[in-house]
Amino acid sequence: MRLSRYFLPVLKETPSEAQIVSHRLMLRAGMIKQASAGIYSWLPLGYKVLRKIEQIVHEEQQRAGHIPMLMPTLQSADLWRESGRYDDYGQEMLRITDRHGRDMLYGPTNEELITDIVRSNVNSYKDLPLTLYHIQWKFRDEVRPRFGVMRGREFLMKDGYNFDLTKEDALHAYNRHLVSYLRTYERMGLQAIPMRADAGAIGGDYTHEFLVLADTGESEVFYDQEITDLKFGNRDIDYDDVAQCAGVLEEFTSRYARTDETHVEAEFEAQVPEAHRRSARGIEVGQIFYFGTKYSEAMGAKVQDADGNQVPVHMGSHGIGVSRLLGAIIEASHDEKGIIWPEGVTPFHVGILNMRQGDSATDAACHGIQLELEKRGLETLYDDREERAGAKFATMDLIGLPWRITVGPRGLEKNVVELTSRRTGESEEMSAEAAIDRLVQIYGAAS
């Protein structure tokens, strides 16, 4: 993509309403524009990253055996009355009346709707286990929407729901989700810590939320420093293996890690050596729940077991804040110049910077590098604008592409270009062919 043909409305000044780093940088980098309080238009660069994050979530959910679908944003209030949550949910729920006087709502979550789907179509234990999920826009009418996409009213979320015959089967689904989430976050360059949490309005006895450590986090967290050294890596996990999934859960949850809602100071001191005790702020980027038969009993979602008895199914729900993740990644990966995208979610793999636009040799070299990179599967953003070099460097630093190739007449005289890492700032001169090979190798390893 040539930058002269792209829509990238970058800002030199930080808008006054932006209070945290991710909000400031997303506005300045031309990723979003506020439509109304807590609601944003996603401009091309922001939308591109959003889709990269969404694709990783899809891939890891399906790797774990979960089945994608799509449910509507508007739901019938009758289903929520059936579960008992319609009046309990509070003013965060946007309630609507259609032209026929029917009570509707803009869904903040989908437990009722998915339970209705399953009770209408699943009748036997032979149809279980089953996990369905979708990625869909949600709406919660926050009292004080702020911090950009971190606490908006409209947001993109993955929510999944497991249906199992027994509690043991449902807890395996819980463990399976925890493992798949760890892999998901690592692919995005995040260190997300699973923490025992409060179930809130969802309900249930088992729940962990995943938090990314950042100064702007909404929760205070207490944890064992050793947990931040754990990596999922490229482990070959059999998601059908109950013991293996339980083992990973135990590895990542056996060390102390709690939000302020569930933190117990005496337990913290007893379980964690003083040198390893840490407290910080954390951004929630996902949560998993097991809530047993809470919804299935209330809504009559039953199946026939092997003995012919009608029994309520055991359920859990599992959410990832897809749009919120974008803000969390920026909060965790930036510097004073701008965003630093991890390779797994970058909008473009490589930026190409032309130091002398209009010079025939430089133009030809940039175009050739762009074509070769794209032929080898990498997305490029070629800054071909008639603009001074300093402004081009500033734009590339602001939007945070992990790698930049700088091409100029002096380098071409020596048959070299400059390859620069956005994260380290280190540059190296090499031939264009060597730079292309290096980048293909880097992104091949990252995938």
C-alpha positions as CSV (number, residue, x, y, z in Angstrom):
1,M,0.0,0.0,0.0
2,R,1.3,3.4,-0.9
3,L,0.8,6.0,1.8
4,S,-0.2,8.6,-0.7
5,R,-3.2,6.5,-1.6
6,Y,-4.1,5.4,2.0
7,F,-6.4,7.2,4.5
8,L,-4.2,7.9,7.5
9,P,-5.3,11.2,9.2
10,V,-2.5,11.5,11.7
11,L,-2.5,14.3,14.2
12,K,0.5,16.4,15.4
13,E,-1.2,17.5,18.6
14,T,-2.8,15.3,21.3
15,P,-6.6,15.9,21.6
16,S,-7.6,17.2,25.0
17,E,-10.0,14.4,25.8
18,A,-7.4,11.7,25.7
19,Q,-6.3,10.8,29.2
20,I,-4.2,7.6,28.7
21,V,-1.5,6.5,26.3
22,S,-3.5,4.2,24.2
23,H,-6.3,6.7,23.6
24,R,-3.8,9.5,22.8
25,L,-1.8,7.3,20.3
26,M,-4.9,5.8,18.7
27,L,-6.3,9.3,18.0
28,R,-2.9,10.7,16.9
29,A,-2.2,7.7,14.6
30,G,-5.5,8.1,12.8
31,M,-6.9,4.7,14.1
32,I,-10.2,5.9,15.5
33,K,-12.5,8.9,15.6
34,Q,-15.1,9.4,18.3
35,A,-18.7,9.3,17.0
36,S,-20.3,9.9,20.4
37,A,-19.4,9.3,24.0
38,G,-17.8,5.8,24.3
39,I,-18.5,5.0,20.6
40,Y,-15.9,5.1,17.9
41,S,-15.5,4.8,14.2
42,W,-12.6,2.5,13.3
43,L,-10.5,4.1,10.6
44,P,-8.5,2.0,8.2
45,L,-5.3,1.6,10.3
46,G,-7.2,0.8,13.5
47,Y,-9.7,-1.5,11.7
48,K,-6.7,-3.4,10.2
49,V,-5.2,-4.2,13.6
50,L,-8.7,-5.0,15.0
51,R,-9.1,-7.7,12.3
52,K,-5.6,-9.1,12.9
53,I,-6.6,-9.5,16.6
54,E,-9.9,-11.0,15.7
55,Q,-8.3,-13.5,13.3
56,I,-5.9,-14.7,16.0
57,V,-8.8,-15.2,18.4
58,H,-10.7,-17.2,15.7
59,E,-7.7,-19.4,15.0
60,E,-7.0,-20.3,18.6
61,Q,-10.7,-20.9,19.4
62,Q,-11.0,-23.3,16.5
63,R,-7.7,-25.0,17.3
64,A,-9.3,-25.8,20.7
65,G,-12.3,-27.4,19.0
66,H,-14.7,-24.5,19.5
67,I,-17.3,-23.8,16.8
68,P,-17.9,-20.3,15.4
69,M,-21.4,-18.8,14.8
70,L,-23.0,-15.4,15.0
71,M,-25.9,-14.2,17.1
72,P,-27.8,-11.0,16.8
73,T,-27.0,-7.8,18.6
74,L,-30.7,-7.2,19.5
75,Q,-32.3,-9.7,21.9
76,S,-35.8,-10.3,23.2
77,A,-36.3,-9.2,26.8
78,D,-38.5,-12.3,27.4
79,L,-35.4,-14.5,27.4
80,W,-33.8,-12.3,30.0
81,R,-36.9,-12.4,32.1
82,E,-36.9,-16.1,31.9
83,S,-33.4,-16.3,33.3
84,G,-34.2,-13.7,36.0
85,R,-31.5,-11.2,34.8
86,Y,-33.6,-8.6,33.0
87,D,-34.3,-6.5,36.1
88,D,-31.1,-7.4,37.9
89,Y,-28.6,-6.3,35.2
90,G,-29.0,-2.6,35.9
91,Q,-28.8,0.6,33.8
92,E,-25.8,-0.7,31.8
93,M,-28.3,-2.6,29.6
94,L,-29.8,-0.5,26.8
95,R,-33.5,-1.4,26.7
96,I,-35.5,-0.8,23.6
97,T,-39.2,-1.1,22.6
98,D,-39.9,-1.9,18.9
99,R,-42.8,-0.6,16.9
100,H,-45.1,-3.4,18.1
101,G,-44.4,-2.6,21.7
102,R,-42.1,-5.6,22.3
103,D,-39.4,-5.1,24.8
104,M,-35.9,-5.6,23.3
105,L,-32.4,-5.0,24.5
106,Y,-29.0,-4.4,22.9
107,G,-27.1,-7.4,24.1
108,P,-24.3,-6.9,26.6
109,T,-23.7,-10.7,26.6
110,N,-25.4,-13.8,25.2
111,E,-26.0,-16.5,27.9
112,E,-29.7,-16.4,27.5
113,L,-29.7,-16.4,23.7
114,I,-27.3,-19.3,23.3
115,T,-29.1,-21.3,26.0
116,D,-32.3,-20.9,24.0
117,I,-30.6,-22.1,20.8
118,V,-29.1,-25.2,22.5
119,R,-32.3,-26.2,24.4
120,S,-34.2,-26.1,21.1
121,N,-31.7,-28.3,19.2
122,V,-29.7,-30.5,21.7
123,N,-31.7,-33.2,23.4
124,S,-29.2,-36.1,24.1
125,Y,-26.0,-36.6,26.0
126,K,-24.7,-37.9,22.7
127,D,-24.7,-34.3,21.4
128,L,-22.3,-33.2,24.1
129,P,-19.8,-31.8,24.7
130,L,-20.4,-28.7,22.7
131,T,-18.8,-25.3,22.7
132,L,-20.1,-22.5,20.5
133,Y,-18.7,-19.0,20.2
134,H,-19.0,-15.8,18.2
135,I,-17.3,-12.4,17.8
136,Q,-19.8,-9.6,17.9
137,W,-20.4,-6.0,18.8
138,K,-21.8,-5.5,22.3
139,F,-23.2,-2.5,24.1
140,R,-23.0,-1.6,27.8
141,D,-24.2,1.9,28.8
142,E,-21.2,2.9,31.0
143,V,-21.9,5.7,33.4
144,R,-18.6,7.3,32.5
145,P,-17.2,6.0,29.2
146,R,-13.5,7.0,29.1
147,F,-10.0,5.9,28.1
148,G,-11.0,5.4,24.4
149,V,-11.6,1.8,23.5
150,M,-10.5,0.7,27.0
151,R,-13.8,1.6,28.5
152,G,-16.2,2.4,25.7
153,R,-20.0,1.7,25.5
154,E,-19.8,-0.2,22.2
155,F,-17.1,-2.8,21.9
156,L,-16.2,-6.0,20.0
157,M,-16.1,-9.1,22.0
158,K,-15.6,-12.8,21.6
159,D,-18.0,-14.7,23.8
160,G,-18.1,-18.5,23.9
161,Y,-20.3,-21.0,25.7
162,N,-19.7,-24.6,26.6
163,F,-22.4,-27.2,27.3
164,D,-21.5,-30.4,29.0
165,L,-23.2,-33.4,30.7
166,T,-21.3,-33.3,34.0
167,K,-19.4,-30.8,36.1
168,E,-16.2,-32.7,35.4
169,D,-16.7,-32.3,31.7
170,A,-17.5,-28.6,32.1
171,L,-14.3,-28.0,34.2
172,H,-12.3,-29.6,31.4
173,A,-13.9,-27.1,29.0
174,Y,-12.9,-24.4,31.6
175,N,-9.3,-25.6,31.6
176,R,-9.3,-25.9,27.8
177,H,-10.3,-22.3,27.5
178,L,-7.6,-21.1,29.9
179,V,-5.0,-22.8,27.8
180,S,-6.4,-21.4,24.5
181,Y,-6.5,-17.9,26.0
182,L,-2.8,-18.1,27.1
183,R,-1.8,-19.1,23.6
184,T,-4.0,-16.3,22.1
185,Y,-2.4,-13.5,24.2
186,E,1.1,-14.7,23.6
187,R,0.6,-14.6,19.9
188,M,-0.3,-10.9,20.3
189,G,2.9,-10.2,22.2
190,L,1.2,-9.9,25.6
191,Q,2.0,-11.3,29.0
192,A,-1.5,-11.9,30.3
193,I,-1.8,-13.3,33.9
194,P,-4.8,-15.5,34.8
195,M,-6.1,-14.3,38.2
196,R,-8.8,-15.7,40.4
197,A,-11.7,-13.2,40.2
198,D,-15.2,-12.3,41.2
199,A,-18.0,-13.7,39.0
200,G,-20.1,-10.6,39.2
201,A,-23.4,-10.6,37.3
202,I,-22.5,-13.7,35.3
203,G,-22.5,-15.9,38.4
204,G,-20.7,-19.2,39.2
205,D,-18.0,-20.5,41.6
206,Y,-15.1,-20.8,39.1
207,T,-13.7,-17.8,37.3
208,H,-10.4,-16.4,36.3
209,E,-9.8,-13.1,34.6
210,F,-6.7,-12.3,32.4
211,L,-4.9,-9.1,33.1
212,V,-2.1,-7.2,31.4
213,L,0.0,-5.2,33.7
214,A,-0.1,-1.5,33.0
215,D,-0.1,1.7,35.0
216,T,-3.5,2.7,33.6
217,G,-5.2,-0.6,34.7
218,E,-8.6,-0.3,36.4
219,S,-7.8,-3.1,39.0
220,E,-5.1,-3.4,41.6
221,V,-3.4,-6.8,41.4
222,F,-1.2,-8.7,43.8
223,Y,1.0,-11.5,42.4
224,D,4.1,-13.6,42.7
225,Q,6.8,-12.2,40.5
226,E,7.6,-15.7,39.2
227,I,4.3,-15.8,37.3
228,T,5.6,-13.2,34.9
229,D,8.4,-15.5,33.8
230,L,6.0,-18.3,32.6
231,K,5.5,-18.7,28.8
232,F,3.2,-20.9,26.9
233,G,5.5,-21.0,23.9
234,N,5.0,-23.5,21.1
235,R,3.7,-26.3,23.2
236,D,1.9,-29.0,21.4
237,I,-1.3,-29.3,23.4
238,D,-3.9,-32.0,22.8
239,Y,-7.1,-30.1,23.9
240,D,-8.9,-33.4,24.3
241,D,-6.4,-34.5,26.9
242,V,-8.0,-33.7,30.3
243,A,-4.8,-34.2,32.3
244,Q,-2.6,-32.1,30.0
245,C,-5.0,-29.1,30.0
246,A,-5.4,-29.4,33.8
247,G,-1.6,-29.5,34.1
248,V,-1.2,-26.2,32.2
249,L,-3.9,-24.6,34.3
250,E,-2.2,-25.7,37.5
251,E,1.1,-24.4,36.2
252,F,-0.3,-20.9,35.5
253,T,-2.7,-20.6,38.5
254,S,-0.8,-22.3,41.3
255,R,1.2,-19.1,42.1
256,Y,-0.6,-16.3,43.9
257,A,-2.3,-13.8,41.6
258,R,-5.4,-12.0,42.7
259,T,-7.3,-8.8,41.9
260,D,-8.1,-6.4,44.7
261,E,-11.6,-8.0,44.8
262,T,-10.3,-11.4,45.9
263,H,-6.9,-10.5,47.5
264,V,-6.3,-11.8,51.0
265,E,-3.1,-10.2,52.5
266,A,-2.5,-13.0,55.0
267,E,-2.6,-15.6,52.2
268,F,-0.3,-13.4,50.0
269,E,2.3,-13.2,52.8
270,A,2.0,-16.9,53.6
271,Q,2.3,-18.2,50.0
272,V,4.8,-15.7,48.5
273,P,8.3,-15.0,49.6
274,E,8.7,-11.3,50.4
275,A,11.2,-10.8,47.6
276,H,8.7,-12.0,45.1
277,R,5.6,-10.0,46.2
278,R,4.4,-7.5,43.7
279,S,1.5,-5.2,43.4
280,A,0.6,-3.2,40.3
281,R,-2.3,-2.1,38.1
282,G,-3.9,-4.4,35.6
283,I,-6.1,-4.2,32.5
284,E,-8.6,-6.9,32.1
285,V,-8.6,-8.5,28.6
286,G,-10.7,-11.6,29.2
287,Q,-12.5,-13.8,31.7
288,I,-13.7,-17.4,31.9
289,F,-16.5,-18.8,34.0
290,Y,-18.0,-22.1,35.0
291,F,-21.5,-21.5,36.4
292,G,-22.9,-25.0,36.4
293,T,-26.7,-25.3,35.8
294,K,-27.6,-21.7,36.7
295,Y,-29.1,-20.9,33.2
296,S,-30.0,-24.4,32.1
297,E,-32.2,-25.0,35.1
298,A,-33.9,-21.6,34.9
299,M,-34.5,-21.9,31.1
300,G,-35.1,-25.7,30.9
301,A,-32.0,-26.6,28.9
302,K,-32.0,-30.3,29.6
303,V,-30.8,-33.5,27.8
304,Q,-31.4,-37.1,28.3
305,D,-28.5,-38.9,29.9
306,A,-27.4,-42.5,29.3
307,D,-30.0,-43.8,31.9
308,G,-32.8,-42.0,30.2
309,N,-33.1,-39.2,32.8
310,Q,-33.6,-35.6,31.9
311,V,-30.8,-33.6,33.4
312,P,-29.8,-29.9,33.1
313,V,-26.6,-29.3,31.1
314,H,-23.5,-27.8,32.8
315,M,-22.4,-24.5,31.3
316,G,-19.6,-22.0,31.2
317,S,-19.0,-18.7,29.4
318,H,-15.7,-17.3,28.2
319,G,-15.0,-13.8,26.9
320,I,-12.2,-11.9,25.3
321,G,-12.4,-8.1,24.8
322,V,-11.2,-8.0,21.1
323,S,-11.4,-4.2,20.7
324,R,-10.1,-3.6,24.3
325,L,-7.1,-5.8,23.5
326,L,-6.0,-3.3,20.9
327,G,-5.7,-0.6,23.6
328,A,-4.1,-3.0,26.0
329,I,-1.4,-3.9,23.5
330,I,-0.6,-0.2,23.0
331,E,-0.5,0.4,26.8
332,A,2.0,-2.5,27.1
333,S,4.1,-1.6,24.0
334,H,4.9,2.0,23.3
335,D,7.5,4.7,23.8
336,E,7.7,8.4,23.7
337,K,7.6,8.4,19.9
338,G,4.5,6.3,19.5
339,I,3.2,2.7,19.2
340,I,5.4,-0.4,19.0
341,W,3.3,-3.2,17.4
342,P,4.2,-6.8,18.1
343,E,4.8,-8.7,14.9
344,G,1.7,-10.8,15.4
345,V,-0.8,-7.9,15.2
346,T,0.9,-5.1,13.2
347,P,-1.2,-3.5,10.6
348,F,1.6,-3.7,8.1
349,H,4.7,-5.9,8.4
350,V,7.2,-3.4,7.0
351,G,7.3,0.3,6.4
352,I,9.3,1.5,3.3
353,L,10.6,5.0,3.5
354,N,11.8,6.9,0.4
355,M,14.3,9.5,1.3
356,R,14.2,11.2,-2.1
357,Q,10.8,11.0,-3.7
358,G,11.0,11.8,-7.4
359,D,14.5,10.4,-7.8
360,S,14.1,7.8,-10.5
361,A,16.6,5.3,-9.0
362,T,15.2,5.6,-5.4
363,D,11.6,5.4,-6.6
364,A,12.4,2.3,-8.6
365,A,14.3,0.6,-5.7
366,C,11.4,1.3,-3.3
367,H,8.9,0.0,-5.8
368,G,10.9,-3.1,-6.4
369,I,11.3,-3.8,-2.6
370,Q,7.6,-3.4,-2.1
371,L,6.7,-5.8,-4.9
372,E,9.2,-8.4,-3.7
373,L,8.0,-8.2,-0.1
374,E,4.4,-8.5,-1.1
375,K,5.1,-11.4,-3.4
376,R,6.6,-13.2,-0.4
377,G,3.6,-12.6,1.7
378,L,4.4,-9.5,3.7
379,E,2.2,-6.4,3.8
380,T,4.0,-3.1,3.3
381,L,3.2,0.6,3.8
382,Y,5.4,2.6,1.3
383,D,5.7,6.2,2.3
384,D,5.9,7.8,-1.1
385,R,4.7,11.2,-0.1
386,E,6.4,14.5,-1.2
387,E,7.3,15.2,2.4
388,R,10.5,16.0,4.3
389,A,12.5,13.0,5.8
390,G,11.9,14.1,9.4
391,A,8.1,14.0,9.0
392,K,8.3,10.6,7.4
393,F,10.4,9.2,10.2
394,A,8.0,10.7,12.8
395,T,4.9,9.1,11.1
396,M,6.6,5.7,10.9
397,D,7.5,5.9,14.6
398,L,4.0,7.1,15.6
399,I,2.2,4.3,13.8
400,G,4.7,1.7,15.2
401,L,5.4,-0.8,12.4
402,P,7.9,-3.2,13.7
403,W,10.4,-2.9,10.8
404,R,11.4,-0.1,8.5
405,I,13.4,-0.2,5.3
406,T,14.9,3.2,4.5
407,V,16.0,3.8,0.9
408,G,18.1,6.7,-0.3
409,P,20.5,7.7,-3.1
410,R,23.6,7.5,-0.9
411,G,22.8,4.0,0.2
412,L,21.9,2.9,-3.3
413,E,25.4,4.0,-4.5
414,K,26.8,1.4,-2.1
415,N,24.0,-1.1,-3.0
416,V,22.6,-1.0,0.5
417,V,19.4,0.0,2.3
418,E,18.9,0.5,6.1
419,L,16.8,-2.0,8.0
420,T,15.6,-0.6,11.4
421,S,13.8,-2.3,14.3
422,R,11.1,-0.1,15.8
423,R,11.4,-1.8,19.2
424,T,15.2,-1.5,19.7
425,G,15.9,1.4,17.4
426,E,18.9,-0.5,16.0
427,S,19.7,-0.1,12.3
428,E,21.8,-2.2,10.0
429,E,22.9,-1.5,6.4
430,M,22.6,-4.4,4.0
431,S,21.5,-5.2,0.4
432,A,17.8,-5.0,-0.4
433,E,17.8,-8.7,-1.0
434,A,19.3,-9.4,2.4
435,A,16.8,-7.1,4.1
436,I,13.9,-8.9,2.4
437,D,15.3,-12.3,3.4
438,R,15.7,-11.2,7.0
439,L,12.2,-10.0,7.2
440,V,10.7,-13.1,5.7
441,Q,12.7,-15.1,8.2
442,I,11.5,-12.9,11.2
443,Y,7.9,-13.2,10.3
444,G,8.1,-16.9,9.5
445,A,9.5,-17.5,13.0
446,A,6.8,-15.2,14.6
447,S,4.0,-17.2,13.0
